[in-house]
Amino acid sequence: MGCNEGAPPLIVGSYPRVWERPIPIKRIHVNRHTLARNKKFGENAPAVGVEQSGRTKRYGHRVQIMVNGEVVASVIHSEERPMHCGARCWIETQAEVRVE
């Protein structure tokens, strides 16, 4: 008896594609402690952070979210020019938005 007896025949090229590395998730967060410290002491430290597994956390005043090389949204932190409602950190986009 052969080792393949009773098993379905192998078809060359029928195997799934080679495993592809998934696109890593990037998390954008607002550091509320930095916002409070900026307000209390009149500082302007960046409060919008981006973290991705395997990389160091990066902070800035503006984070742009890109799709196919185009900016689809921006997270903005502005101590000097807050919105009329008083918000010092907000998200701007021209893309369609769905609220759930």
C-alpha positions as CSV (number, residue, x, y, z in Angstrom):
1,M,0.0,0.0,0.0
2,G,1.3,3.4,-0.9
3,C,1.1,6.3,1.5
4,N,-1.3,8.3,-0.7
5,E,-3.7,5.4,-1.2
6,G,-7.3,6.6,-0.6
7,A,-6.3,10.3,-0.4
8,P,-7.6,12.8,-2.9
9,P,-5.1,13.5,-5.7
10,L,-2.9,16.6,-5.3
11,I,-3.5,19.3,-7.8
12,V,-0.6,21.5,-8.6
13,G,-1.4,25.2,-8.0
14,S,-4.5,24.6,-5.9
15,Y,-3.0,25.7,-2.7
16,P,-3.9,29.0,-1.1
17,R,-1.7,32.0,-1.9
18,V,1.4,32.5,0.1
19,W,0.7,34.1,3.5
20,E,0.7,37.9,3.3
21,R,1.6,40.1,6.2
22,P,-1.5,41.9,7.5
23,I,-1.5,45.7,7.4
24,P,-0.5,46.8,10.9
25,I,-3.2,48.7,12.9
26,K,-2.3,52.3,13.9
27,R,-4.0,53.8,16.9
28,I,-4.5,57.5,17.2
29,H,-5.1,58.9,20.7
30,V,-5.3,62.2,22.5
31,N,-3.3,62.5,25.7
32,R,-5.7,64.3,28.0
33,H,-2.9,64.8,30.6
34,T,-0.9,66.8,28.1
35,L,-4.0,68.8,27.2
36,A,-4.6,69.6,30.9
37,R,-0.9,70.5,31.5
38,N,-0.9,72.7,28.4
39,K,-3.9,74.6,29.7
40,K,-2.6,74.9,33.3
41,F,0.9,76.0,32.5
42,G,0.3,77.8,29.1
43,E,2.5,75.2,27.3
44,N,2.0,73.9,23.8
45,A,3.3,70.3,23.9
46,P,1.9,68.0,21.2
47,A,-1.0,65.9,22.5
48,V,-2.0,63.7,19.5
49,G,-0.2,60.4,19.6
50,V,0.1,57.6,17.0
51,E,1.2,54.1,18.1
52,Q,1.8,51.1,15.9
53,S,3.1,47.7,17.2
54,G,6.8,47.5,17.0
55,R,7.4,51.2,16.7
56,T,7.8,54.0,19.2
57,K,4.9,56.3,20.0
58,R,5.0,59.5,18.0
59,Y,3.3,62.8,19.1
60,G,2.3,65.8,17.0
61,H,-0.1,68.7,16.8
62,R,-1.7,67.4,13.5
63,V,-2.1,63.8,12.4
64,Q,-3.3,63.2,8.8
65,I,-5.1,60.0,7.9
66,M,-4.2,59.0,4.4
67,V,-5.8,56.6,1.9
68,N,-4.0,56.0,-1.4
69,G,-1.9,59.0,-0.9
70,E,-4.8,61.4,-0.2
71,V,-5.6,63.0,3.1
72,V,-9.1,61.8,4.1
73,A,-9.1,63.1,7.7
74,S,-7.0,65.1,10.1
75,V,-6.8,65.1,13.9
76,I,-5.9,68.6,15.0
77,H,-4.6,69.9,18.3
78,S,-4.5,73.7,18.5
79,E,-3.9,75.5,21.8
80,E,-3.5,78.9,20.2
81,R,-6.7,78.8,18.1
82,P,-9.3,76.6,19.7
83,M,-12.8,76.2,18.1
84,H,-15.5,78.6,19.1
85,C,-16.9,76.0,21.5
86,G,-13.6,75.8,23.3
87,A,-12.4,72.5,21.9
88,R,-8.6,72.3,21.6
89,C,-8.5,69.0,19.8
90,W,-10.8,67.8,17.0
91,I,-11.1,65.7,13.8
92,E,-11.8,67.3,10.4
93,T,-12.8,65.4,7.2
94,Q,-14.6,65.9,3.9
95,A,-15.3,62.2,3.7
96,E,-18.7,60.8,4.3
97,V,-19.3,60.1,8.0
98,R,-21.6,57.5,9.6
99,V,-22.6,57.8,13.2
100,E,-23.6,54.6,15.0
